[in-house]
Amino acid sequence: MVPFFNFLVQEGALGDRSAEVRHGMLDAGSAIIDFHGSTHLANLITMFETHLAGPPPTSEAADFIHEAVVILFGRVARHLKSSDARLPKILERLVESLKTPSELVQYTVADCLAPLVKVSRFFAPQLANQLLDELTNAPKYAARRGAAYGLTGVVKGIGISAMTQFDVFRRIKNATEDKKQYEPRQGAMFALETLSSTLERLFEPYAIHALPLLLAAFGDSIPDVREAATEAARVIMKNMSGYGVKLILPSLLSGLDEKQWRTKKGSIELMGMMAYCAPRQLSHSLPIIIPRLTGVLTDSHAQVRAAANKSLKQFGEVISNPEVQALVPVFLKAMVDPAKTPNALSALLKTSFVHYIDHSSLALVSIREVIGVVCSVCPSGHSHSGTGSEGTQC
């Protein structure tokens, strides 16, 4: 064990110039710790703590080694018992490591925190308060992002009851209302994203109540907050059940009728995030969403029109049918400009469909809408059930 980890750390195997080698070495070290770490705890903890307490990395290879040691340190900590006197210090070290500007390190540390918090619930309230404070007040992006991951690890370790026990959602909501600084608002979006990503369907009741927070963040004046809100909405929609989609859809649709353009734009953008729903949920929602989005493509406000166009493109990107996917640009142009509808209809008629057409693809084609527009440009001026002046069927 000791010679092997000396090879990984001291001799630099974890800092190899090849990413594949680095990942292979890290996987090997993690597997060995999982199987045999409990019998060599003292040696491994001493080795990793000595390395982490040393001078900061000065090269790319040293940076890779430092990140890997943090991950391995967290794996070792899983073998500790709740009565172990070393546990508080290791928890402190892991929480400090959450500030490392590496998503892999932050995710892995959060994954390690969950079992540690589970066996040491005494430290959980203090840890949750510390992470919530860093989530909203830490000056650096990496620290706020890491705090969001750490908070998720604590909630996962305690269980979904931790959301109520530590008043997590209320504090996130309060952070979104901070108008003096943008950092708390961005941190709140980070928390919504990581909690939904880790807890998945368990977070759905809170995700539904997070809808107004996301709508407000979509219209935020700071681009970083808007970007964080977009990513949070994408993850939340991806993990939403069919029941959850049915609950939030009426609120989003009603937002399209608001007079305030920012509210309307936020609803449109959040509907666009529904493109990342699971295929089953998406197929049921598209026939309702697409016609409403096409209805606001002619809105008087330029930003509302742009948001609707962008959302429609997002739905086009997730279409699975190859033939419909190729026609998406043509359809979108026709939805924006009715004069281009004949081109869309011609392209549709010339397409030979050899793949299964699912609900999502069929909803985007929107046959009912196409027929309605085509009839409006019929040279004979008749309805689709009538006949032209030469007796031809319209």
N, C-alpha and C positions, 0 to 999 in steps of 0.2 A: 504493500500500500504506500508506504512512505517514499520509496524510490520511484514508484510510478508517478506520484503527484509532484515529486521534485522534478521529474522529467517534464511534466505538463507546465509547471509554473516557473521553476528556477531556470530550466534549460530552454524555455520559450516555445514549447510545442503548441500552446494555446494561442500564440501570436504568429503562427505560420502565415506566410504571404498568400497562401491559397485559402479562400473562404471554405471550400469543401473540406480541407484538412482540419481547419479550426473547428468547424461544426462536428466533424467526426471525433476529434479529440474531446470536445466538450460532452458529446453524447456518451463516449466511453467513460469519462470521469463521473458523469452523473449516474450511469448504470452501476458502476463499481461502488459508489457511495451508497446507493439504494440497497445494494446487497450486503455490503461488508462495513458500511460506515459506522454502525453501532459499536463495533469492537475496536475501532481506532479513533474514537471521538476526540480524545485529548490531543493526540498528535495532529490530526487534521485541523482542529480549531486553532491550535497554536500556529500552525503553518499559515493558514489563511489570514488570521488576525495580524500576524507579523507582516505579511505582504500588504494588506490593506492599510496598515498604520505607517507604511513607508512613504517616501516622497511621491508626489503626483507623477503620473506618466508623462514622459517627455518625447515619446515617439508613437507612431501608429501601432506598432507591434505591442508596445507596453500598454497602450490603451486597450487593445484587444484582450490582453492577459488580465488586466484589471477587471474588465467587465465579466470575463469568464470566472474569475475567482469569486466575485460577488454572487454569481449564480450557484457555484459549487458550495459556497458558504451557506447559502440558503438551503441547499439539499442536505447538508450535514446537520443543520439545526432541526430538521424534521425528526431526528433520532432522539432529541432531548426530551426528558420527562418534565412534567409541570413543576416538580420539586427541585429541579436542577438550578443551582445558584448562578450558573452562567447564562440562563435564559434571558433575564432583563438586559444584560449587556449586548447579547446577540440581537435581540429585538431592536435595540437602539441602533446597532450597526446596520441592520437591514433597512430600517426606516431612513437612515442617513443615505444609504445607497440608492434610495428612490429618486434622489436628486441627480443621479447620473443621467446625462442626456442620451440615453439609449432606450428605445421602446422595448427591446428584447429584455434588457436588464430589469426595467420597471415591471414588465408583465410577469417575469419569472419571480421577482422578489414578492410581488403581490400573491402569486400562487403559493409561495413558501409561507407567507404570513398567515394564510387561512388555517392550516393545521396547527401552527404555533399559537395563534389566538384561541383556537378551540380548546387547547390544553392549558391555557393560561388566561382564563377569562378575567382574572383580577386586573390585568393590565389593559383590557380592552377599552374601557371608558376613557382613560387618559390618552390612549393611542388614537382613538377616534377623534377626540377633541383637538389633539395636536395636528392630525392630518386635515381636518376641516378648516383649521386656522391657516395652515399652509396652502390649502386649496384656494383660498380667497385672498390671502395677503402676501404670499411669497412673491418677491420681485421678479424672479426668473421663470421663464416659460417651462423649462425642464422640471423645476421644483413643483410647479402647480400641476403639471401633467403627472408627475410621479406621485403626488399626494392623492390624485384621483384614483390611480391604480392601487395605492396603499389602502385607501378607504374601502375600495371594492374588496380587497383581501380580508379586511376586518369584518365587513358585512357577511362575506361568504363563510368565514370561520364561525361567526356567532349564529348565523341564520338570518332569514328575512326579518325576524323580529328586531334585529339591530336597527332597522330603519326607524322604528318607533322608539326603541330604547334610547338611541342617541339623537333623536329628533333630526335625522339626516335630511329629510325632504324639506322641512321648514327652513332649515339653514341654507339649503341650496336655493330655495325660493327667495329668501332674504338677499342672497348674494346677487341674484338677477336684478334686484331693485336698487342696487348701488349705482348711483348716477355720477359719483365723483371720480371713480377710477374704473377702467375697463377690465382690470385683472380679475376681480371677483365674478363678473359676468362671464368671462371666458372660462374661469375655473368651474363655475356651475355647469357649463355645457360639457366640459371634460368629465365631470362626475356623472352626468346623465348618460353619456356615451359608454363609459367603462362599466357602470352598474348594469346597464341594459345588456352589454356585450357578455358579461360574466354570469349574471343571474338569469338572463334570457326571459322565459315566460313568467318566472316568479316576479319580475320587475314590472309586469304589464299593468297592474292596478296603479302604480305610481307613474308609469309612462303616459297613461291617459290623462292624469292630472298635470303632467308636464307639458301638455299641448299648448296652453297659453304662454308658458315660459319660452317655448320654442318659437312661437309666432312673434313674440316681442323681440327675441334675439335675431330673427331673420331681418327685422327692420332696424337693427342697431347701427349706429353711425360709425362704429369701428369695424373694419374689415376682418380683423382677427376673431372677433366675437361671432360675426356672421359665418365665417368659415367653420368655427367650432360647432355652431348650431347646425350647420348643414351636415357635418359628420355625425353628430349626435342623432339627428333625425333619421339619417340613413340606417344607422345601427338599430335604432328603436323600431323602425318600420320592418326591418329584416326579421326581427324577433316577435313581431306582433301576430297574434292568433286571428282567426277569422272573426271571432266574437269581438276582439279588440278593434279590428278594422271597422266593423259595423257600428261600434260605439263612437268612434272619432269622426267617421265620414260625414254624418249630418252637420257637425260643427264646422268642418272644413268647407262644406258646400254652402252653408249659410254665410261664411266669410266672404264668398264671392259676390254676395249681394250688398256688402257693406259699402257705404259712401266713402269712407276713408281709404285712400288708395294704398297706404302702407299695410293696413289690415288685409285688404284684398290680395296684395302682393305676397304677404306672408302665408296666407291660406293656399295660394297657388303653388308657392315653393314647397310647402309641406306636402301638398298633394303630389308634387313631383317626386318627393322622396318615397312615395308609395310604390314607385317602380321597383324598389328593392324589397318589397314584400315577398314572402314565399309564393311560388307559382300558383298554388291553389287560391290563396287570398287575392292575388293579383288578378287572376282570371275572373273572379266574381266582382271585383271593383271596377275594372276597366270600362265595362259597358256603361257605368254610371259616370265615371270621371271624364272620359274622353269628350263626350258631347258638351259637358259643362266647360271644359278647358277651351274647346274650340269656340264656345260662345263669348269668351273674354279676349279672343285674339284681336277683336276690333274695338277694344276698350279705348276710351279717350285718352288715358294716361299711357305714355310711352313705356314706363317701367313695368306697368301691369302687363302690357302686350309682350314685352321682352320676357317676363317671368313665365307667361303662359307658353310662349314658344319654346323656352328652355325646358319646361316641364314635359311638354309633348315629346321633345327630342329624347329626354331621359326614358320615357316609356318606349320609344322606338328602339333604344339601345338594348332593351331586355327582351325584345321579341325573339322567340326561338325558331319560328318558321323561316327557313332561308329565303323563300320566294317573297314573303311579305317584308322581310328585313331589307331586301334589295329595293323594294318599292317605298320604303319609309320616307326618303327625301322628297319624292314626288308627291306623296300624300300630304306631307307637312306644308309644302308650297301651296297645294290646293286648298288646304284649310285656312291658310293666311290670305290667299288671293283667289276668290271664286272663279275668276277668269281663267285660271289654270286648271280648273276641274276637268275639262275635256281631255287634257293631257294625262291626268291621273287615271281617268276612266279608260282611255286608250291603252295605257301601260298595263292596267289591270286585266283588260280583255285579252291582251297579247301574252299574258303570263300563263304558263302551264304549271299547275300545281301537282307536285309529285310527293310532297311531304304532308304529314298530318297537320291540319290547321287547328291550333288550340284556341281557347276562348280569348286569350290575350291578343293573338294575332288578328282574329276576326273582329275584335272590338276596335282595334286601331284602323282596320280597313273601313269600318263604320259604313257599311253598305247603305243603311237607311239615310245617312247624311249625304252620301254621294248621289243617291237617286234623287233626293230632294233638290240638290243643286243642279244636277243635269237637267231635270224637268224645267227648272227656271230658265235655262238657256236653250230649251227646245225651240227650233226655228218656227214650229207651228204654233207655239204658245199654248199648248194643251197640257192637261195633267197627264201623269204617267199612265193612266188607264184609258186615255182617249186615243184618237187617231188623227193623223195630220191631214192636210188638205188634199194630198194625193192618195189618201186612204192607207198610208203606211202607219204601222203601230209605233207610238212614241215610246 
